[in-house]
Amino acid sequence: MDHIGQIFRPPSEAESLLLQISLGCSHNKCTYCAMYDHPDQAFRIKKWDTIAADIDEAATWSARGVVVRRVFLCDGDALILPQDFLEKVMLTLREKIPTVRRVGIYGDARSILRKTPAQLQRLKELGLGIVYHGVESGDEEVLSQVQKGSSAAQAVESAQLLKEAGIRHSVMVMLGLAGIQGSHRHAEATAKILNAMDPPFVGALTTTLVPGTPLFEQAQNGDFQLPDPWGMLEELRIIIGNSNFTRCRFHSNHASNHLPLSLNLPTDKEKAMGMLNQVLDRRDESDLKPEFLRGL
């Protein structure tokens, strides 16, 4: 397989074929992110011959007993690629690897809203089953500060489009993204937007200061202060406590998180709040994931 640079994928795509159809991120301005900073991963669409060769290679795996059920299309926001190109990828996967049952992709409000309802429905027909969307915050001020490139209202609109197309939506939010000063406001606004979007999957990640990013420089200069672990858990408690999902699988078990949780909401809401209340009341570091086990 032709993989250029670092390949990122959601935890739930651990057993998927990682098919890199584009490089980098078309936006690549978020102040907290360094995922695609390497010059080799400047945003571009990969050549079709390379993609086709990768699909052909994967198609031979079944002869060796490897059955490909899921495919994840890399890189950062591959959903923003032209519709005809995405359809060509999906049709080729269907033709060459008929065992594929679901295709996943990263997308954000910008890329989702560039598609018409008919285009999203067509991608669904061709096998697109889930879009992973980094919403990060429901606070417009925070979204502007981190140069997200889209608004909370656009995130809600994109969720509705995916729902109407029958495509599952996995939303990521970032604890601590507003720093200490905006922590409570960020958590409340994030709970509000998640309720409005009502996605079937939510992942709460913990903001990590990555050297070389603008957010890291702001912290070094004293213009941004990351909440401590207890502040992060306070935000998580606000988000879960104010949640009103229809049916959601809610995770805070990313490598960055201080207290791994995996919940079915609303069923596990009372249990989760009891655990968070107990941990925050005790403030005993032995309740948290050891720092050496945390990472990006």
C-alpha positions as protocol buffer text, in pm:
chain_id: "A"
residue {
  index: 1
  type: MET
  ca { x: 0 y: 0 z: 0 }
}
residue {
  index: 2
  type: ASP
  ca { x: 122 y: 347 z: -87 }
}
residue {
  index: 3
  type: HIS
  ca { x: 111 y: 541 z: 243 }
}
residue {
  index: 4
  type: ILE
  ca { x: 279 y: 882 z: 251 }
}
residue {
  index: 5
  type: GLY
  ca { x: 357 y: 1052 z: 582 }
}
residue {
  index: 6
  type: GLN
  ca { x: 177 y: 970 z: 906 }
}
residue {
  index: 7
  type: ILE
  ca { x: -155 y: 791 z: 868 }
}
residue {
  index: 8
  type: PHE
  ca { x: -428 y: 882 z: 1117 }
}
residue {
  index: 9
  type: ARG
  ca { x: -754 y: 696 z: 1166 }
}
residue {
  index: 10
  type: PRO
  ca { x: -1028 y: 682 z: 1432 }
}
residue {
  index: 11
  type: PRO
  ca { x: -990 y: 411 z: 1700 }
}
residue {
  index: 12
  type: SER
  ca { x: -1297 y: 229 z: 1568 }
}
residue {
  index: 13
  type: GLU
  ca { x: -1125 y: 185 z: 1229 }
}
residue {
  index: 14
  type: ALA
  ca { x: -842 y: -23 z: 1377 }
}
residue {
  index: 15
  type: GLU
  ca { x: -921 y: -326 z: 1161 }
}
residue {
  index: 16
  type: SER
  ca { x: -1010 y: -133 z: 844 }
}
residue {
  index: 17
  type: LEU
  ca { x: -819 y: -113 z: 519 }
}
residue {
  index: 18
  type: LEU
  ca { x: -657 y: 232 z: 528 }
}
residue {
  index: 19
  type: LEU
  ca { x: -681 y: 362 z: 174 }
}
residue {
  index: 20
  type: GLN
  ca { x: -504 y: 696 z: 131 }
}
residue {
  index: 21
  type: ILE
  ca { x: -685 y: 884 z: -147 }
}
residue {
  index: 22
  type: SER
  ca { x: -562 y: 1233 z: -55 }
}
residue {
  index: 23
  type: LEU
  ca { x: -283 y: 1384 z: 148 }
}
residue {
  index: 24
  type: GLY
  ca { x: -312 y: 1623 z: 439 }
}
residue {
  index: 25
  type: CYS
  ca { x: -600 y: 1854 z: 523 }
}
residue {
  index: 26
  type: SER
  ca { x: -748 y: 2116 z: 293 }
}
residue {
  index: 27
  type: HIS
  ca { x: -792 y: 2356 z: 585 }
}
residue {
  index: 28
  type: ASN
  ca { x: -489 y: 2277 z: 803 }
}
residue {
  index: 29
  type: LYS
  ca { x: -516 y: 2600 z: 1005 }
}
residue {
  index: 30
  type: CYS
  ca { x: -650 y: 2477 z: 1341 }
}
residue {
  index: 31
  type: THR
  ca { x: -421 y: 2617 z: 1609 }
}
residue {
  index: 32
  type: TYR
  ca { x: -408 y: 2293 z: 1813 }
}
residue {
  index: 33
  type: CYS
  ca { x: -327 y: 2052 z: 1530 }
}
residue {
  index: 34
  type: ALA
  ca { x: 5 y: 1933 z: 1388 }
}
residue {
  index: 35
  type: MET
  ca { x: -120 y: 1614 z: 1222 }
}
residue {
  index: 36
  type: TYR
  ca { x: -38 y: 1719 z: 867 }
}
residue {
  index: 37
  type: ASP
  ca { x: 244 y: 1969 z: 910 }
}
residue {
  index: 38
  type: HIS
  ca { x: 504 y: 1766 z: 723 }
}
residue {
  index: 39
  type: PRO
  ca { x: 583 y: 1906 z: 376 }
}
residue {
  index: 40
  type: ASP
  ca { x: 521 y: 1563 z: 222 }
}
residue {
  index: 41
  type: GLN
  ca { x: 159 y: 1588 z: 332 }
}
residue {
  index: 42
  type: ALA
  ca { x: 65 y: 1921 z: 177 }
}
residue {
  index: 43
  type: PHE
  ca { x: -297 y: 1884 z: 70 }
}
residue {
  index: 44
  type: ARG
  ca { x: -349 y: 1719 z: -266 }
}
residue {
  index: 45
  type: ILE
  ca { x: -544 y: 1439 z: -429 }
}
residue {
  index: 46
  type: LYS
  ca { x: -341 y: 1128 z: -497 }
}
residue {
  index: 47
  type: LYS
  ca { x: -300 y: 1006 z: -853 }
}
residue {
  index: 48
  type: TRP
  ca { x: -570 y: 765 z: -960 }
}
residue {
  index: 49
  type: ASP
  ca { x: -324 y: 504 z: -1083 }
}
residue {
  index: 50
  type: THR
  ca { x: -173 y: 484 z: -732 }
}
residue {
  index: 51
  type: ILE
  ca { x: -513 y: 449 z: -566 }
}
residue {
  index: 52
  type: ALA
  ca { x: -624 y: 187 z: -818 }
}
residue {
  index: 53
  type: ALA
  ca { x: -307 y: -13 z: -758 }
}
residue {
  index: 54
  type: ASP
  ca { x: -369 y: -7 z: -381 }
}
residue {
  index: 55
  type: ILE
  ca { x: -726 y: -132 z: -432 }
}
residue {
  index: 56
  type: ASP
  ca { x: -597 y: -408 z: -662 }
}
residue {
  index: 57
  type: GLU
  ca { x: -342 y: -510 z: -398 }
}
residue {
  index: 58
  type: ALA
  ca { x: -608 y: -527 z: -127 }
}
residue {
  index: 59
  type: ALA
  ca { x: -829 y: -731 z: -360 }
}
residue {
  index: 60
  type: THR
  ca { x: -565 y: -1006 z: -367 }
}
residue {
  index: 61
  type: TRP
  ca { x: -568 y: -1042 z: 10 }
}
residue {
  index: 62
  type: SER
  ca { x: -880 y: -1258 z: 9 }
}
residue {
  index: 63
  type: ALA
  ca { x: -680 y: -1533 z: -162 }
}
residue {
  index: 64
  type: ARG
  ca { x: -460 y: -1535 z: 150 }
}
residue {
  index: 65
  type: GLY
  ca { x: -760 y: -1551 z: 381 }
}
residue {
  index: 66
  type: VAL
  ca { x: -781 y: -1180 z: 466 }
}
residue {
  index: 67
  type: VAL
  ca { x: -1138 y: -1061 z: 423 }
}
residue {
  index: 68
  type: VAL
  ca { x: -1175 y: -682 z: 397 }
}
residue {
  index: 69
  type: ARG
  ca { x: -1503 y: -575 z: 557 }
}
residue {
  index: 70
  type: ARG
  ca { x: -1431 y: -208 z: 622 }
}
residue {
  index: 71
  type: VAL
  ca { x: -1234 y: 64 z: 447 }
}
residue {
  index: 72
  type: PHE
  ca { x: -1129 y: 401 z: 585 }
}
residue {
  index: 73
  type: LEU
  ca { x: -1045 y: 673 z: 332 }
}
residue {
  index: 74
  type: CYS
  ca { x: -751 y: 889 z: 439 }
}
residue {
  index: 75
  type: ASP
  ca { x: -630 y: 1167 z: 492 }
}
residue {
  index: 76
  type: GLY
  ca { x: -766 y: 1450 z: 703 }
}
residue {
  index: 77
  type: ASP
  ca { x: -1085 y: 1564 z: 534 }
}
residue {
  index: 78
  type: ALA
  ca { x: -1114 y: 1339 z: 231 }
}
residue {
  index: 79
  type: LEU
  ca { x: -1489 y: 1405 z: 208 }
}
residue {
  index: 80
  type: ILE
  ca { x: -1406 y: 1746 z: 59 }
}
residue {
  index: 81
  type: LEU
  ca { x: -1274 y: 1581 z: -259 }
}
residue {
  index: 82
  type: PRO
  ca { x: -1481 y: 1621 z: -579 }
}
residue {
  index: 83
  type: GLN
  ca { x: -1796 y: 1410 z: -590 }
}
residue {
  index: 84
  type: ASP
  ca { x: -1706 y: 1231 z: -913 }
}
residue {
  index: 85
  type: PHE
  ca { x: -1369 y: 1131 z: -770 }
}
residue {
  index: 86
  type: LEU
  ca { x: -1523 y: 992 z: -451 }
}
residue {
  index: 87
  type: GLU
  ca { x: -1782 y: 801 z: -652 }
}
residue {
  index: 88
  type: LYS
  ca { x: -1505 y: 653 z: -865 }
}
residue {
  index: 89
  type: VAL
  ca { x: -1324 y: 532 z: -553 }
}
residue {
  index: 90
  type: MET
  ca { x: -1641 y: 382 z: -407 }
}
residue {
  index: 91
  type: LEU
  ca { x: -1743 y: 212 z: -732 }
}
residue {
  index: 92
  type: THR
  ca { x: -1397 y: 62 z: -773 }
}
residue {
  index: 93
  type: LEU
  ca { x: -1402 y: -69 z: -417 }
}
residue {
  index: 94
  type: ARG
  ca { x: -1742 y: -225 z: -481 }
}
residue {
  index: 95
  type: GLU
  ca { x: -1620 y: -389 z: -802 }
}
residue {
  index: 96
  type: LYS
  ca { x: -1280 y: -511 z: -681 }
}
residue {
  index: 97
  type: ILE
  ca { x: -1352 y: -591 z: -315 }
}
residue {
  index: 98
  type: PRO
  ca { x: -1719 y: -697 z: -290 }
}
residue {
  index: 99
  type: THR
  ca { x: -1673 y: -809 z: 73 }
}
residue {
  index: 100
  type: VAL
  ca { x: -1656 y: -444 z: 188 }
}
residue {
  index: 101
  type: ARG
  ca { x: -1959 y: -362 z: 402 }
}
residue {
  index: 102
  type: ARG
  ca { x: -1876 y: -9 z: 518 }
}
residue {
  index: 103
  type: VAL
  ca { x: -1657 y: 281 z: 413 }
}
residue {
  index: 104
  type: GLY
  ca { x: -1563 y: 554 z: 662 }
}
residue {
  index: 105
  type: ILE
  ca { x: -1411 y: 897 z: 608 }
}
residue {
  index: 106
  type: TYR
  ca { x: -1307 y: 1214 z: 792 }
}
residue {
  index: 107
  type: GLY
  ca { x: -1521 y: 1518 z: 714 }
}
residue {
  index: 108
  type: ASP
  ca { x: -1610 y: 1847 z: 877 }
}
residue {
  index: 109
  type: ALA
  ca { x: -1887 y: 2103 z: 835 }
}
residue {
  index: 110
  type: ARG
  ca { x: -1707 y: 2260 z: 539 }
}
residue {
  index: 111
  type: SER
  ca { x: -1684 y: 1935 z: 345 }
}
residue {
  index: 112
  type: ILE
  ca { x: -2028 y: 1802 z: 443 }
}
residue {
  index: 113
  type: LEU
  ca { x: -2204 y: 2125 z: 344 }
}
residue {
  index: 114
  type: ARG
  ca { x: -2029 y: 2128 z: 5 }
}
residue {
  index: 115
  type: LYS
  ca { x: -2225 y: 1815 z: -81 }
}
residue {
  index: 116
  type: THR
  ca { x: -2588 y: 1828 z: -188 }
}
residue {
  index: 117
  type: PRO
  ca { x: -2837 y: 1595 z: -20 }
}
residue {
  index: 118
  type: ALA
  ca { x: -2847 y: 1393 z: -344 }
}
residue {
  index: 119
  type: GLN
  ca { x: -2468 y: 1360 z: -348 }
}
residue {
  index: 120
  type: LEU
  ca { x: -2457 y: 1239 z: 12 }
}
residue {
  index: 121
  type: GLN
  ca { x: -2734 y: 991 z: -59 }
}
residue {
  index: 122
  type: ARG
  ca { x: -2540 y: 864 z: -360 }
}
residue {
  index: 123
  type: LEU
  ca { x: -2228 y: 812 z: -147 }
}
residue {
  index: 124
  type: LYS
  ca { x: -2443 y: 626 z: 103 }
}
residue {
  index: 125
  type: GLU
  ca { x: -2574 y: 401 z: -176 }
}
residue {
  index: 126
  type: LEU
  ca { x: -2216 y: 326 z: -276 }
}
residue {
  index: 127
  type: GLY
  ca { x: -2116 y: 221 z: 74 }
}
residue {
  index: 128
  type: LEU
  ca { x: -2026 y: 533 z: 274 }
}
residue {
  index: 129
  type: GLY
  ca { x: -2148 y: 438 z: 618 }
}
residue {
  index: 130
  type: ILE
  ca { x: -1991 y: 684 z: 861 }
}
residue {
  index: 131
  type: VAL
  ca { x: -1836 y: 1032 z: 870 }
}
residue {
  index: 132
  type: TYR
  ca { x: -1599 y: 1125 z: 1155 }
}
residue {
  index: 133
  type: HIS
  ca { x: -1637 y: 1495 z: 1233 }
}
residue {
  index: 134
  type: GLY
  ca { x: -1415 y: 1701 z: 1462 }
}
residue {
  index: 135
  type: VAL
  ca { x: -1662 y: 1957 z: 1597 }
}
residue {
  index: 136
  type: GLU
  ca { x: -1428 y: 2038 z: 1891 }
}
residue {
  index: 137
  type: SER
  ca { x: -1655 y: 2295 z: 2062 }
}
residue {
  index: 138
  type: GLY
  ca { x: -2000 y: 2447 z: 2052 }
}
residue {
  index: 139
  type: ASP
  ca { x: -1865 y: 2785 z: 2159 }
}
residue {
  index: 140
  type: GLU
  ca { x: -1840 y: 3027 z: 1865 }
}
residue {
  index: 141
  type: GLU
  ca { x: -1567 y: 3229 z: 2036 }
}
residue {
  index: 142
  type: VAL
  ca { x: -1353 y: 2919 z: 2084 }
}
residue {
  index: 143
  type: LEU
  ca { x: -1411 y: 2805 z: 1725 }
}
residue {
  index: 144
  type: SER
  ca { x: -1294 y: 3144 z: 1604 }
}
residue {
  index: 145
  type: GLN
  ca { x: -991 y: 3150 z: 1833 }
}
residue {
  index: 146
  type: VAL
  ca { x: -869 y: 2808 z: 1718 }
}
residue {
  index: 147
  type: GLN
  ca { x: -941 y: 2893 z: 1352 }
}
residue {
  index: 148
  type: LYS
  ca { x: -1169 y: 2596 z: 1304 }
}
residue {
  index: 149
  type: GLY
  ca { x: -1304 y: 2733 z: 978 }
}
residue {
  index: 150
  type: SER
  ca { x: -1671 y: 2655 z: 1051 }
}
residue {
  index: 151
  type: SER
  ca { x: -1938 y: 2757 z: 1299 }
}
residue {
  index: 152
  type: ALA
  ca { x: -2150 y: 2574 z: 1553 }
}
residue {
  index: 153
  type: ALA
  ca { x: -2459 y: 2642 z: 1342 }
}
residue {
  index: 154
  type: GLN
  ca { x: -2290 y: 2483 z: 1041 }
}
residue {
  index: 155
  type: ALA
  ca { x: -2202 y: 2177 z: 1247 }
}
residue {
  index: 156
  type: VAL
  ca { x: -2568 y: 2133 z: 1343 }
}
residue {
  index: 157
  type: GLU
  ca { x: -2673 y: 2178 z: 979 }
}
residue {
  index: 158
  type: SER
  ca { x: -2420 y: 1917 z: 865 }
}
residue {
  index: 159
  type: ALA
  ca { x: -2549 y: 1669 z: 1122 }
}
residue {
  index: 160
  type: GLN
  ca { x: -2898 y: 1705 z: 982 }
}
residue {
  index: 161
  type: LEU
  ca { x: -2776 y: 1648 z: 626 }
}
residue {
  index: 162
  type: LEU
  ca { x: -2596 y: 1328 z: 724 }
}
residue {
  index: 163
  type: LYS
  ca { x: -2897 y: 1206 z: 918 }
}
residue {
  index: 164
  type: GLU
  ca { x: -3125 y: 1265 z: 619 }
}
residue {
  index: 165
  type: ALA
  ca { x: -2881 y: 1075 z: 395 }
}
residue {
  index: 166
  type: GLY
  ca { x: -2872 y: 781 z: 637 }
}
residue {
  index: 167
  type: ILE
  ca { x: -2498 y: 819 z: 703 }
}
residue {
  index: 168
  type: ARG
  ca { x: -2384 y: 763 z: 1060 }
}
residue {
  index: 169
  type: HIS
  ca { x: -2211 y: 1054 z: 1227 }
}
residue {
  index: 170
  type: SER
  ca { x: -1927 y: 1025 z: 1479 }
}
residue {
  index: 171
  type: VAL
  ca { x: -1853 y: 1357 z: 1648 }
}
residue {
  index: 172
  type: MET
  ca { x: -1535 y: 1452 z: 1834 }
}
residue {
  index: 173
  type: VAL
  ca { x: -1511 y: 1731 z: 2092 }
}
residue {
  index: 174
  type: MET
  ca { x: -1205 y: 1857 z: 2281 }
}
residue {
  index: 175
  type: LEU
  ca { x: -1195 y: 1904 z: 2657 }
}
residue {
  index: 176
  type: GLY
  ca { x: -987 y: 2204 z: 2764 }
}
residue {
  index: 177
  type: LEU
  ca { x: -988 y: 2379 z: 2427 }
}
residue {
  index: 178
  type: ALA
  ca { x: -1102 y: 2710 z: 2577 }
}
residue {
  index: 179
  type: GLY
  ca { x: -834 y: 2708 z: 2845 }
}
residue {
  index: 180
  type: ILE
  ca { x: -908 y: 2779 z: 3210 }
}
residue {
  index: 181
  type: GLN
  ca { x: -1074 y: 3114 z: 3147 }
}
residue {
  index: 182
  type: GLY
  ca { x: -1340 y: 2985 z: 2906 }
}
residue {
  index: 183
  type: SER
  ca { x: -1371 y: 2634 z: 3044 }
}
residue {
  index: 184
  type: HIS
  ca { x: -1725 y: 2644 z: 3184 }
}
residue {
  index: 185
  type: ARG
  ca { x: -1867 y: 2835 z: 2887 }
}
residue {
  index: 186
  type: HIS
  ca { x: -1700 y: 2595 z: 2641 }
}
residue {
  index: 187
  type: ALA
  ca { x: -1839 y: 2288 z: 2821 }
}
residue {
  index: 188
  type: GLU
  ca { x: -2193 y: 2422 z: 2838 }
}
residue {
  index: 189
  type: ALA
  ca { x: -2191 y: 2529 z: 2472 }
}
residue {
  index: 190
  type: THR
  ca { x: -2046 y: 2192 z: 2369 }
}
residue {
  index: 191
  type: ALA
  ca { x: -2321 y: 2007 z: 2555 }
}
residue {
  index: 192
  type: LYS
  ca { x: -2575 y: 2229 z: 2379 }
}
residue {
  index: 193
  type: ILE
  ca { x: -2441 y: 2163 z: 2029 }
}
residue {
  index: 194
  type: LEU
  ca { x: -2415 y: 1789 z: 2089 }
}
residue {
  index: 195
  type: ASN
  ca { x: -2779 y: 1780 z: 2195 }
}
residue {
  index: 196
  type: ALA
  ca { x: -2875 y: 1974 z: 1882 }
}
residue {
  index: 197
  type: MET
  ca { x: -2675 y: 1738 z: 1659 }
}
residue {
  index: 198
  type: ASP
  ca { x: -2787 y: 1423 z: 1846 }
}
residue {
  index: 199
  type: PRO
  ca { x: -2524 y: 1199 z: 1685 }
}
residue {
  index: 200
  type: PRO
  ca { x: -2506 y: 823 z: 1744 }
}
residue {
  index: 201
  type: PHE
  ca { x: -2138 y: 845 z: 1843 }
}
residue {
  index: 202
  type: VAL
  ca { x: -1942 y: 1104 z: 2043 }
}
residue {
  index: 203
  type: GLY
  ca { x: -1575 y: 1099 z: 2142 }
}
residue {
  index: 204
  type: ALA
  ca { x: -1445 y: 1346 z: 2400 }
}
residue {
  index: 205
  type: LEU
  ca { x: -1069 y: 1399 z: 2362 }
}
residue {
  index: 206
  type: THR
  ca { x: -840 y: 1598 z: 2591 }
}
residue {
  index: 207
  type: THR
  ca { x: -658 y: 1893 z: 2440 }
}
residue {
  index: 208
  type: THR
  ca { x: -284 y: 1833 z: 2429 }
}
residue {
  index: 209
  type: LEU
  ca { x: -32 y: 2108 z: 2366 }
}
residue {
  index: 210
  type: VAL
  ca { x: 173 y: 1996 z: 2068 }
}
residue {
  index: 211
  type: PRO
  ca { x: 511 y: 2168 z: 2013 }
}
residue {
  index: 212
  type: GLY
  ca { x: 517 y: 2372 z: 1697 }
}
residue {
  index: 213
  type: THR
  ca { x: 146 y: 2456 z: 1698 }
}
residue {
  index: 214
  type: PRO
  ca { x: 13 y: 2810 z: 1754 }
}
residue {
  index: 215
  type: LEU
  ca { x: -174 y: 2693 z: 2065 }
}
residue {
  index: 216
  type: PHE
  ca { x: 151 y: 2561 z: 2212 }
}
residue {
  index: 217
  type: GLU
  ca { x: 315 y: 2899 z: 2146 }
}
residue {
  index: 218
  type: GLN
  ca { x: 24 y: 3078 z: 2311 }
}
residue {
  index: 219
  type: ALA
  ca { x: 71 y: 2861 z: 2619 }
}
residue {
  index: 220
  type: GLN
  ca { x: 445 y: 2928 z: 2622 }
}
residue {
  index: 221
  type: ASN
  ca { x: 378 y: 3302 z: 2606 }
}
residue {
  index: 222
  type: GLY
  ca { x: 126 y: 3288 z: 2890 }
}
residue {
  index: 223
  type: ASP
  ca { x: -171 y: 3369 z: 2665 }
}
residue {
  index: 224
  type: PHE
  ca { x: -334 y: 3028 z: 2713 }
}
residue {
  index: 225
  type: GLN
  ca { x: -350 y: 2805 z: 3019 }
}
residue {
  index: 226
  type: LEU
  ca { x: -469 y: 2449 z: 2987 }
}
residue {
  index: 227
  type: PRO
  ca { x: -702 y: 2323 z: 3265 }
}
residue {
  index: 228
  type: ASP
  ca { x: -554 y: 2062 z: 3499 }
}
residue {
  index: 229
  type: PRO
  ca { x: -697 y: 1707 z: 3497 }
}
residue {
  index: 230
  type: TRP
  ca { x: -971 y: 1804 z: 3741 }
}
residue {
  index: 231
  type: GLY
  ca { x: -1071 y: 2096 z: 3524 }
}
residue {
  index: 232
  type: MET
  ca { x: -1092 y: 1863 z: 3225 }
}
residue {
  index: 233
  type: LEU
  ca { x: -1316 y: 1627 z: 3422 }
}
residue {
  index: 234
  type: GLU
  ca { x: -1533 y: 1919 z: 3532 }
}
residue {
  index: 235
  type: GLU
  ca { x: -1593 y: 1990 z: 3164 }
}
residue {
  index: 236
  type: LEU
  ca { x: -1672 y: 1624 z: 3100 }
}
residue {
  index: 237
  type: ARG
  ca { x: -1920 y: 1627 z: 3389 }
}
residue {
  index: 238
  type: ILE
  ca { x: -2096 y: 1933 z: 3246 }
}
residue {
  index: 239
  type: ILE
  ca { x: -2119 y: 1777 z: 2900 }
}
residue {
  index: 240
  type: ILE
  ca { x: -2255 y: 1444 z: 3024 }
}
residue {
  index: 241
  type: GLY
  ca { x: -2475 y: 1605 z: 3288 }
}
residue {
  index: 242
  type: ASN
  ca { x: -2642 y: 1829 z: 3031 }
}
residue {
  index: 243
  type: SER
  ca { x: -2666 y: 1560 z: 2763 }
}
residue {
  index: 244
  type: ASN
  ca { x: -3002 y: 1477 z: 2612 }
}
residue {
  index: 245
  type: PHE
  ca { x: -2924 y: 1222 z: 2341 }
}
residue {
  index: 246
  type: THR
  ca { x: -3174 y: 993 z: 2176 }
}
residue {
  index: 247
  type: ARG
  ca { x: -2925 y: 707 z: 2165 }
}
residue {
  index: 248
  type: CYS
  ca { x: -2551 y: 769 z: 2175 }
}
residue {
  index: 249
  type: ARG
  ca { x: -2234 y: 570 z: 2229 }
}
residue {
  index: 250
  type: PHE
  ca { x: -2020 y: 818 z: 2421 }
}
residue {
  index: 251
  type: HIS
  ca { x: -1646 y: 761 z: 2468 }
}
residue {
  index: 252
  type: SER
  ca { x: -1377 y: 944 z: 2660 }
}
residue {
  index: 253
  type: ASN
  ca { x: -1126 y: 662 z: 2622 }
}
residue {
  index: 254
  type: HIS
  ca { x: -884 y: 826 z: 2379 }
}
residue {
  index: 255
  type: ALA
  ca { x: -515 y: 797 z: 2469 }
}
residue {
  index: 256
  type: SER
  ca { x: -523 y: 1163 z: 2574 }
}
residue {
  index: 257
  type: ASN
  ca { x: -798 y: 1123 z: 2836 }
}
residue {
  index: 258
  type: HIS
  ca { x: -739 y: 1121 z: 3212 }
}
residue {
  index: 259
  type: LEU
  ca { x: -1042 y: 904 z: 3299 }
}
residue {
  index: 260
  type: PRO
  ca { x: -1146 y: 652 z: 3033 }
}
residue {
  index: 261
  type: LEU
  ca { x: -1524 y: 613 z: 3000 }
}
residue {
  index: 262
  type: SER
  ca { x: -1732 y: 417 z: 2752 }
}
residue {
  index: 263
  type: LEU
  ca { x: -2102 y: 485 z: 2790 }
}
residue {
  index: 264
  type: ASN
  ca { x: -2440 y: 423 z: 2636 }
}
residue {
  index: 265
  type: LEU
  ca { x: -2636 y: 744 z: 2682 }
}
residue {
  index: 266
  type: PRO
  ca { x: -2887 y: 814 z: 2819 }
}
residue {
  index: 267
  type: THR
  ca { x: -2886 y: 467 z: 2985 }
}
residue {
  index: 268
  type: ASP
  ca { x: -2551 y: 511 z: 3164 }
}
residue {
  index: 269
  type: LYS
  ca { x: -2589 y: 880 z: 3247 }
}
residue {
  index: 270
  type: GLU
  ca { x: -2666 y: 836 z: 3617 }
}
residue {
  index: 271
  type: LYS
  ca { x: -2382 y: 587 z: 3662 }
}
residue {
  index: 272
  type: ALA
  ca { x: -2136 y: 813 z: 3482 }
}
residue {
  index: 273
  type: MET
  ca { x: -2233 y: 1118 z: 3685 }
}
residue {
  index: 274
  type: GLY
  ca { x: -2192 y: 921 z: 4006 }
}
residue {
  index: 275
  type: MET
  ca { x: -1841 y: 814 z: 3904 }
}
residue {
  index: 276
  type: LEU
  ca { x: -1741 y: 1166 z: 3798 }
}
residue {
  index: 277
  type: ASN
  ca { x: -1879 y: 1316 z: 4118 }
}
residue {
  index: 278
  type: GLN
  ca { x: -1686 y: 1065 z: 4325 }
}
residue {
  index: 279
  type: VAL
  ca { x: -1358 y: 1120 z: 4138 }
}
residue {
  index: 280
  type: LEU
  ca { x: -1392 y: 1499 z: 4151 }
}
residue {
  index: 281
  type: ASP
  ca { x: -1479 y: 1491 z: 4521 }
}
residue {
  index: 282
  type: ARG
  ca { x: -1180 y: 1270 z: 4603 }
}
residue {
  index: 283
  type: ARG
  ca { x: -929 y: 1440 z: 4373 }
}
residue {
  index: 284
  type: ASP
  ca { x: -700 y: 1143 z: 4417 }
}
residue {
  index: 285
  type: GLU
  ca { x: -455 y: 1108 z: 4128 }
}
residue {
  index: 286
  type: SER
  ca { x: -461 y: 729 z: 4165 }
}
residue {
  index: 287
  type: ASP
  ca { x: -810 y: 742 z: 4011 }
}
residue {
  index: 288
  type: LEU
  ca { x: -663 y: 885 z: 3689 }
}
residue {
  index: 289
  type: LYS
  ca { x: -474 y: 723 z: 3405 }
}
residue {
  index: 290
  type: PRO
  ca { x: -99 y: 749 z: 3480 }
}
residue {
  index: 291
  type: GLU
  ca { x: 56 y: 1037 z: 3289 }
}
residue {
  index: 292
  type: PHE
  ca { x: 307 y: 815 z: 3111 }
}
residue {
  index: 293
  type: LEU
  ca { x: 19 y: 623 z: 2951 }
}
residue {
  index: 294
  type: ARG
  ca { x: -137 y: 937 z: 2806 }
}
residue {
  index: 295
  type: GLY
  ca { x: -47 y: 1068 z: 2463 }
}
residue {
  index: 296
  type: LEU
  ca { x: -174 y: 1187 z: 2130 }
}
